[in-house]
Amino acid sequence: MIPKIIQPYLWFSDIKKMDLEEDKNRIILNILNIGSKKATDWLFKYYPKNIIKKVIIEYGAKGELDDKSLNYWTFILNIDSKKLIKTRF
């Protein structure tokens, strides 16, 4: 079940059909992009940091994170920008 603290950041989906594991990429990206401090605190308690970093590396530079969020989280999580997969359509 999706916690209430993050539901506002997943407005585009039917919350009842979302799964914390199956939909983790979308959940992580949305919270990193538009989430509150409480939502990001929850995110880092629920998902291991290595999973969050992997999602940023694989999807962050593909337009899934806005530029400010991408720069912020790569700095905070010490992600080498050379590792980002940068395919944008």
Buried (B, 14 or more C-beta within 10 A) or exposed (E): EBEEBBEEBBEEBEEEEBEEEEBBBBBBBBBBBBBEEEBBEBBEEBBEEEEBBBBBBBBBBBEBBEEEBBEEBBEEBEBEEEEBEEEEE
